Amino acid sequence: MLDSDFSRRLVMAVDAEGYGRGDDLRHDSIQSGLAQVMDRGAREAGLCRETWARQEAGDGEVIVLPEREGELRVIDDLVRRVRKALHDHNRERRDDARLRIRVAIGHGVVKRGAMGFVGQVVVTTSRLLDAKAARTALKVNPRADLVLILTDRLYEDVVRQLHTSYQPESFTRLEVPTKERTEIAWMWIPSEDLDQRGTVDMDNLPEVADTLWALIAGGAIERLGAYGTETGLGGARRLLAKITKFRSEQGRPTTPESRDDLLESLEKLVRVDPTAKRFAQQFNAEQMTINLITAPVSGEEINFGIRN
């Protein structure tokens, strides 16, 4: 039980996708389905849901876990058991009738207030749950039934330190803007649920990233009209526009911080966006010649190529 004294607890927020678009029958189906899935997931993970402090809403709930419910069991076992329960629940349902959820987990100081839970961890976890990147992740990965978002502290302390069965590199770093500040969080979708429609076998993607990064780092993208050819100019701008929009939807800075950061976004983008895949293929180094350009960067000159 959670009393009126502040204590440090694990907080989990759960929300069902598409609740607001449904009618009364759909709402009833989501509520009953979510309750069944959470009950089964907790039971199979060896957790006692009856002892959880819960603040319910029509399409989800905020949960404060008892101290005896270990972090690893909740973050790892519970989430995976809930995902399996979702899979079984949705197996015989039409796509538009499936139950799909977002789960956010944080850890911090919380207490029971007069009208609900009180504590910054509750506010933060709820905002991460509602992050645009998490909603977008379900839209662009239609096979996924669940997306998980962890606070930065939980990810660093639990996942990054290999205390769970998750691979740290399977998480995507998010920057979630709030009224007070930008929250860092980490998002996970099972690899087998990722949309593979745009899967590509493009060994040249690192080379594409090399050229695009040279343009960004050299500050030359604004000067391409003077330095590059029309084909190179159009290809670079189209691809960078796609990358910028994709990163924005993920809640990340629109400008990559490094060549590797750019390559990571490019590799993820071409898996989910056929148009971006086509742009990248058109930018293929094997199909284009190179015009070397010299431009000043921090007082020095570098050479980079526009493939056209």
C-alpha positions in Angstrom: 0.0 0.0 0.0 1.1 3.6 -0.7 0.5 6.0 2.2 0.7 9.8 2.5 4.4 9.8 3.4 6.9 10.2 0.5 8.8 7.1 -0.4 11.0 6.1 -3.3 9.1 3.7 -5.6 9.0 2.3 -9.2 6.2 4.1 -11.2 4.7 2.6 -14.3 2.2 4.3 -16.7 0.2 2.4 -19.3 -1.9 3.8 -22.1 -3.9 2.1 -24.8 -3.6 3.3 -28.4 -6.6 4.7 -30.2 -9.0 4.8 -27.3 -10.3 8.3 -28.1 -11.3 7.2 -31.7 -13.5 4.4 -30.5 -17.2 4.1 -29.7 -18.6 2.8 -26.4 -18.2 -0.9 -27.4 -14.6 -0.3 -28.4 -13.9 1.5 -25.1 -15.4 -1.4 -23.2 -13.3 -3.9 -25.2 -10.1 -1.9 -24.6 -10.7 -1.5 -20.8 -11.5 -5.2 -20.3 -8.7 -6.3 -22.6 -6.1 -4.1 -20.8 -7.2 -5.4 -17.4 -6.9 -9.0 -18.6 -3.5 -8.5 -20.2 -2.0 -6.7 -17.2 -3.5 -9.3 -14.8 -2.0 -12.1 -16.8 1.4 -10.4 -17.2 1.7 -9.7 -13.5 0.7 -13.2 -12.5 3.1 -14.9 -15.0 5.9 -12.6 -13.8 5.3 -13.6 -10.2 4.0 -10.2 -9.2 1.0 -9.5 -7.0 -1.1 -7.0 -8.9 -3.6 -6.8 -6.0 -1.1 -5.0 -3.9 -0.3 -2.3 -6.5 -1.4 1.3 -5.9 -3.3 2.2 -9.1 -4.7 5.4 -10.5 -7.0 4.3 -13.3 -8.2 6.1 -16.4 -10.4 4.9 -19.2 -7.6 4.0 -21.5 -4.8 3.2 -19.0 -3.5 3.6 -15.5 -0.6 4.9 -13.4 0.8 2.3 -11.1 3.1 2.7 -8.0 4.7 -0.6 -7.3 5.3 -1.9 -3.7 8.9 -1.8 -2.5 9.0 -5.6 -2.6 8.3 -5.7 -6.3 11.9 -5.7 -7.7 12.9 -3.3 -10.5 14.3 -6.1 -12.7 11.2 -8.2 -12.5 9.0 -5.3 -13.4 11.2 -3.8 -16.2 12.2 -7.1 -17.7 9.8 -10.0 -16.7 6.6 -8.0 -16.5 7.0 -6.1 -19.8 7.9 -9.3 -21.7 5.0 -11.2 -20.1 2.6 -8.4 -20.9 3.8 -8.4 -24.5 3.1 -12.1 -24.8 -0.3 -11.6 -23.3 -1.0 -8.9 -25.9 0.1 -11.1 -28.7 -2.3 -13.9 -27.6 -5.1 -11.4 -27.0 -4.7 -9.9 -30.5 -4.2 -13.2 -32.4 -7.7 -13.6 -33.7 -8.6 -9.9 -33.9 -8.8 -7.6 -36.9 -6.0 -5.0 -37.1 -8.4 -2.2 -36.2 -9.6 -4.2 -33.1 -6.1 -5.0 -31.7 -5.1 -3.8 -28.3 -1.8 -1.9 -28.5 -0.2 -0.1 -25.6 2.6 2.2 -24.6 4.4 1.6 -21.2 6.6 4.1 -19.4 8.6 3.3 -16.3 10.4 5.6 -13.9 11.7 5.6 -10.3 11.5 8.3 -7.8 9.8 9.9 -4.8 6.0 9.6 -4.7 3.1 9.6 -2.2 -0.6 9.3 -2.2 -2.3 12.7 -2.4 -5.9 13.8 -1.8 -6.8 13.3 -5.5 -4.1 11.0 -6.8 -0.4 10.3 -6.8 2.0 13.2 -6.0 5.6 13.3 -7.1 7.8 14.5 -10.0 8.4 11.0 -11.1 4.7 10.6 -11.8 4.7 13.7 -13.9 7.8 12.7 -15.8 6.7 9.2 -16.4 3.3 10.3 -17.7 4.9 12.8 -20.1 7.2 10.2 -21.4 4.2 7.9 -22.0 2.6 10.6 -24.1 5.7 11.5 -26.1 5.2 12.0 -29.8 8.0 9.6 -30.6 6.3 6.7 -28.7 3.0 7.3 -30.5 4.9 7.5 -33.8 6.7 4.3 -33.1 3.4 2.4 -33.0 2.2 4.0 -36.2 5.3 3.2 -38.2 5.6 -0.3 -36.8 2.1 -1.8 -37.3 3.1 -5.2 -36.1 4.1 -4.0 -32.7 1.7 -4.4 -29.8 3.9 -2.7 -27.2 6.4 0.1 -27.0 8.4 0.6 -23.8 9.9 3.9 -22.6 12.4 4.1 -19.7 13.7 7.2 -17.9 17.3 7.9 -18.5 18.3 6.9 -14.9 16.6 3.5 -15.1 18.1 2.8 -18.5 21.6 3.8 -17.4 21.4 2.0 -14.0 19.6 -1.2 -15.1 19.8 -1.8 -18.9 23.2 -0.2 -19.7 24.7 -2.2 -16.8 23.4 -5.4 -18.3 21.2 -6.3 -15.3 18.3 -7.3 -17.7 17.9 -9.5 -20.8 17.6 -6.4 -23.0 20.5 -5.4 -25.3 21.3 -1.7 -24.6 21.7 -1.0 -28.3 18.2 -2.1 -28.9 16.9 1.1 -27.3 16.5 4.4 -29.1 17.5 7.6 -27.2 14.8 10.2 -27.1 14.7 13.8 -26.1 11.2 14.7 -25.0 10.5 18.4 -24.6 8.4 19.4 -21.6 7.3 22.7 -20.2 10.2 22.8 -17.7 13.0 21.1 -19.6 13.9 18.4 -22.1 13.7 14.9 -20.6 16.1 12.1 -21.9 14.4 8.7 -22.2 15.0 5.4 -24.0 12.5 3.6 -26.1 12.4 -0.1 -26.9 10.3 -2.2 -29.5 11.1 -5.9 -30.0 13.3 -6.3 -33.1 10.9 -8.9 -34.5 8.1 -6.3 -34.3 9.9 -3.7 -36.3 8.4 -2.9 -39.7 10.6 -4.6 -42.3 8.9 -3.3 -45.4 11.7 -1.0 -46.1 14.5 -3.4 -45.3 17.4 -2.8 -47.6 20.7 -4.4 -48.2 22.7 -1.3 -49.0 26.4 -1.5 -48.3 26.8 2.0 -49.5 24.8 3.7 -46.6 28.0 4.5 -44.7 29.4 6.2 -47.8 26.2 8.2 -48.1 26.5 9.2 -44.5 30.1 10.2 -45.1 29.1 12.7 -47.8 26.0 14.0 -46.0 28.0 14.5 -42.8 30.7 16.4 -44.7 28.1 18.7 -46.0 26.6 19.3 -42.5 29.9 19.6 -40.7 31.3 21.9 -43.3 28.3 24.1 -43.2 28.2 23.8 -47.0 24.6 22.6 -47.4 23.5 26.2 -47.6 26.1 26.8 -50.3 25.3 23.8 -52.5 23.8 26.0 -55.1 27.1 27.6 -55.7 29.3 24.5 -55.3 27.3 21.5 -56.3 25.4 20.3 -59.4 21.7 20.3 -59.6 21.4 16.5 -59.1 23.7 16.5 -56.2 22.0 19.5 -54.6 18.5 18.0 -55.0 19.5 14.6 -53.7 21.2 15.9 -50.7 18.4 18.2 -49.7 15.7 15.7 -50.2 17.5 13.1 -48.1 18.4 15.5 -45.4 14.8 16.8 -45.2 13.6 13.2 -44.7 16.2 12.7 -41.9 15.3 15.9 -40.2 11.6 15.1 -40.1 12.3 11.5 -39.0 14.5 12.7 -36.1 11.9 15.3 -35.1 9.2 12.6 -34.9 11.5 10.6 -32.6 11.9 13.6 -30.3 15.6 13.9 -31.1 17.6 17.0 -32.2 16.9 17.5 -35.9 20.6 18.0 -36.7 22.8 14.9 -36.1 25.6 15.3 -33.6 28.1 13.2 -35.5 28.5 11.1 -38.6 27.6 7.9 -36.6 24.5 9.6 -35.3 23.6 10.5 -38.8 24.2 7.0 -40.1 22.1 5.5 -37.3 19.1 7.7 -38.3 19.7 6.9 -42.0 19.7 3.2 -41.3 16.5 3.3 -39.3 14.8 5.7 -41.7 15.2 3.6 -44.9 13.6 0.6 -43.1 10.3 2.5 -42.5 10.2 5.0 -45.4 10.3 3.6 -49.0 10.7 7.2 -50.3 13.8 7.7 -48.2 15.1 4.3 -49.3 14.7 5.5 -53.0 16.5 8.8 -52.3 19.4 6.9 -50.6 19.6 4.5 -53.6 19.7 7.5 -55.9 22.5 8.8 -53.8 24.4 5.6 -54.2 28.2 6.2 -54.6 28.4 3.4 -57.1 26.0 5.0 -59.5 27.3 8.6 -59.2 30.5 10.4 -60.0 32.2 12.6 -57.5 32.8 16.4 -57.8 35.3 17.4 -55.2 34.5 20.6 -53.3 36.8 22.7 -51.1 35.1 24.6 -48.3 36.5 26.3 -45.1 35.7 24.6 -41.8 36.9 26.4 -38.6 39.6 28.2 -40.6 40.8 25.0 -42.3 39.9 23.6 -45.7 38.4 20.1 -46.2 37.4 18.2 -49.4 34.2 16.4 -49.7 32.2 15.1 -52.6 28.8 15.7 -54.1 27.8 12.4 -55.8 25.8 13.3 -59.0 
